C-alpha cells in the first residue's frame, strides 16, 4: 500500500507552531500596519473637521463685529432723538405741560 502523504495544512500548522514567536511577531507587525492606516485616516478626518470649524469661527467673528457696529449705531442718542421727532412726531415736554403725580 502506498504511504499516506501528510496534508499540506498539517505541515504548515506544525511549522507555525514550532516558530510561535515568529508568528506572534508577524501578527504584531500586521496589527501595527492596520493601526497606522487607521490613525492616519483619523488624523485626516480630524484635520478636515478642524479646518471647517476654523472657517465657521471666522465667519461668526465677522458677523459678531457687524452686529456690534449695528448695535452701536442703533443705540446712539442722536439717532433715537431724530427718529422720535421725525417719525413719531414727538417733542420734549415743556414745564407747563409737565404733570407730577404723587403716590400715597
C-alpha positions as CSV (number, residue, x, y, z in Angstrom):
1,X,0.0,0.0,0.0
2,X,1.1,3.5,-0.8
3,X,2.4,5.5,2.1
4,X,-0.1,8.2,3.0
5,X,1.2,11.8,2.2
6,X,0.9,14.3,5.1
7,X,-1.6,17.0,4.4
8,X,-0.3,20.5,3.5
9,X,-2.3,22.3,6.1
10,X,-1.0,20.0,8.8
11,X,2.6,20.7,7.7
12,X,2.1,24.4,7.7
13,X,0.4,24.2,11.1
14,X,3.2,22.2,12.6
15,X,5.8,24.7,11.2
16,X,3.9,27.7,12.6
17,X,3.6,26.1,16.0
18,X,7.3,25.4,16.1
19,X,8.0,29.1,15.4
20,X,5.5,30.7,17.8
21,X,7.5,33.8,18.3
22,X,7.8,34.4,14.6
23,X,4.1,34.0,14.2
24,X,3.4,36.4,17.1
25,X,5.8,38.9,15.6
26,X,4.1,38.6,12.2
27,X,0.7,39.2,13.8
28,X,2.0,42.2,15.7
29,X,3.5,43.7,12.5
30,X,0.2,43.3,10.7
31,X,-1.7,44.8,13.6
32,X,0.7,47.7,13.7
33,X,0.2,48.3,10.0
34,X,-3.5,48.4,10.4
35,X,-3.2,50.8,13.3
36,X,-1.0,53.1,11.3
37,X,-3.6,53.2,8.4
38,X,-6.5,53.7,10.9
39,X,-4.7,56.5,12.7
40,X,-3.6,58.3,9.5
41,X,-7.2,58.3,8.3
42,X,-8.5,59.5,11.6
43,X,-5.9,62.3,11.6
44,X,-7.0,63.4,8.1
45,X,-10.7,63.5,9.1
46,X,-9.9,65.5,12.3
47,X,-7.7,67.9,10.4
48,X,-10.5,68.5,7.8
49,X,-13.0,69.0,10.6
50,X,-10.7,71.4,12.3
51,X,-10.3,73.5,9.2
52,X,-14.1,73.6,8.7
53,X,-14.6,74.7,12.3
54,X,-11.9,77.4,11.9
55,X,-13.7,78.8,8.8
56,X,-17.0,78.8,10.7
57,X,-15.3,80.6,13.6
58,X,-14.0,83.3,11.3
59,X,-17.5,83.8,9.8
60,X,-19.0,84.1,13.2
61,X,-16.3,86.6,14.3
62,X,-17.1,88.7,11.2
63,X,-20.9,88.5,12.0
64,X,-20.2,89.4,15.6
65,X,-18.2,92.5,14.6
66,X,-21.0,93.6,12.3
67,X,-23.6,93.1,15.0
68,X,-21.5,95.2,17.4
69,X,-21.3,98.0,14.9
70,X,-25.1,97.8,14.2
71,X,-25.8,97.9,18.0
72,X,-23.6,100.9,18.4
73,X,-25.4,102.7,15.5
74,X,-28.9,101.8,16.7
75,X,-28.1,102.9,20.3
76,X,-26.9,106.4,19.5
77,X,-29.0,109.0,21.4
78,X,-29.0,111.4,18.4
79,X,-30.4,108.7,16.1
80,X,-33.1,107.8,18.6
81,X,-34.0,111.5,19.1
82,X,-34.1,112.1,15.3
83,X,-36.5,109.1,14.8
84,X,-38.7,110.2,17.7
85,X,-39.0,113.7,16.4
86,X,-39.4,112.8,12.7
87,X,-41.3,109.5,12.5
88,X,-43.3,109.7,15.7
89,X,-43.8,113.4,15.9
90,X,-42.6,113.6,19.5
91,X,-41.1,116.6,21.3
92,X,-39.6,117.4,24.6
93,X,-42.1,118.1,27.4
94,X,-42.2,121.7,28.5
95,X,-42.5,122.8,32.1
96,X,-46.1,123.9,31.5
97,X,-47.2,120.5,30.1
98,X,-45.4,118.5,32.8
99,X,-47.7,117.0,35.4
100,X,-46.3,115.5,38.6
101,X,-48.4,112.7,40.3
102,X,-47.7,111.9,43.9
103,X,-48.4,108.4,45.2
104,X,-49.5,107.9,48.8
